[in-house]
């Protein structure tokens, strides 16, 4: 069984009037949004997102670094550009970095040419900031009908995670080329702790993660399994929620028959041990 933790780093790359957008981001924060008219700055929501980069990201980095656990960062390029200290910390801790788009934007709202340009600019920006190009890709929520073909066209990506349809990696063919997909998960995800998500406390989050882990570990006695856990600095980085996450990290580490891995580690393992039939 492989367990994989993702921290979505999006703060500073969301829709906002500050950046000239006609809408403000109103989702995945501590309150229900939509009170401020579009085109006007929503100072409350901006500050809720800012918590992620001022406080939450550092709390989560500490939890993983203290336990020497690998972590994959789904990073929006603009968010990294606006917080170079986070870039330095990712490199210092050796965390795996996956591109989460140029901004925290919905790719299905872009034209094909806009999306092509945004993918290229995101890769260029991350490579300039970190010295290395990203090897993985994940859109906000879901891809457009063109995303995967554009990733293959651009080249250099080992995998994408724009799918929720399995608990193991798998190969697909895009324009005649083999392409690896590492499915992600919305259920073992701290989005469930946001307003309307269904879970209210860190303890409830811990229980759900533990039940998922235990069930997959039992199945893993006879078949491989992968558990993907999604986090956000402005959500799981809050102390009452981080407490449940910390408990789960310790619970995972109490088991010896589990591989805690980065996403690129899992992708490389799959390439080596389960290569595409068309490679």
QUIFENHU-V759960 format. One record per residue. N is the residue number from 1. SS is DSSP state (helix for helix, strand for strand, loop for the rest). Layout:
BEGIN
n=(N,N)
ss=(SS,SS)
END
This chain:
BEGIN
n=(1,2,3,4,5,6,7,8,9,10,11,12,13,14,15,16,17,18,19,20,21,22,23,24,25,26,27,28,29,30,31,32,33,34,35,36,37,38,39,40,41,42,43,44,45,46,47,48,49,50,51,52,53,54,55,56,57,58,59,60,61,62,63,64,65,66,67,68,69,70,71,72,73,74,75,76,77,78,79,80,81,82,83,84,85,86,87,88,89,90,91,92,93,94,95,96,97,98,99,100,101,102,103,104,105,106,107,108,109,110,111,112,113,114,115,116,117,118,119,120,121,122,123,124,125,126,127,128,129,130,131,132,133,134,135,136,137,138,139,140,141,142,143,144,145,146,147,148,149,150,151,152,153,154,155,156,157,158,159,160,161,162,163,164,165,166,167,168,169,170,171,172,173,174,175,176,177,178,179,180,181,182,183,184,185,186,187,188,189,190,191,192,193,194,195,196,197,198,199,200,201,202,203,204,205,206,207,208,209,210,211,212,213,214,215,216,217,218,219,220,221,222,223,224,225,226,227,228,229,230,231,232,233,234,235,236,237,238,239,240,241,242,243,244,245,246,247,248,249,250,251,252,253,254,255,256,257,258,259,260,261,262,263,264,265,266,267,268,269,270,271,272,273,274,275,276,277,278,279)
ss=(loop,strand,strand,strand,strand,strand,strand,strand,strand,loop,loop,loop,loop,loop,loop,loop,helix,helix,helix,loop,loop,loop,loop,loop,loop,loop,loop,loop,loop,loop,loop,loop,loop,loop,loop,loop,loop,loop,loop,loop,loop,loop,helix,helix,helix,helix,helix,helix,helix,helix,helix,helix,helix,helix,helix,helix,helix,helix,helix,helix,helix,helix,helix,helix,helix,helix,helix,loop,loop,loop,loop,strand,strand,strand,strand,loop,helix,helix,helix,helix,helix,loop,loop,helix,helix,helix,helix,helix,helix,helix,helix,helix,helix,loop,loop,strand,strand,strand,strand,loop,loop,loop,loop,loop,loop,loop,helix,helix,helix,loop,loop,helix,helix,helix,helix,helix,helix,helix,helix,helix,helix,helix,helix,helix,helix,helix,helix,helix,helix,helix,loop,loop,loop,loop,loop,strand,strand,loop,loop,loop,loop,loop,loop,loop,loop,loop,helix,helix,helix,helix,helix,helix,helix,helix,loop,loop,loop,loop,strand,strand,loop,loop,loop,loop,loop,loop,loop,loop,loop,strand,strand,strand,strand,strand,loop,loop,strand,strand,strand,strand,strand,loop,loop,loop,loop,loop,loop,loop,strand,helix,helix,helix,helix,loop,loop,loop,loop,loop,loop,loop,loop,helix,helix,helix,helix,helix,helix,helix,helix,helix,helix,helix,helix,helix,helix,helix,helix,helix,helix,loop,loop,loop,loop,loop,loop,strand,strand,strand,strand,strand,strand,strand,loop,loop,loop,loop,loop,loop,helix,helix,helix,helix,helix,helix,helix,helix,helix,helix,helix,helix,helix,helix,helix,loop,loop,loop,loop,loop,strand,strand,loop,loop,helix,helix,helix,helix,helix,helix,helix,helix,helix,helix,helix,loop,loop,loop,loop,loop,loop)
END
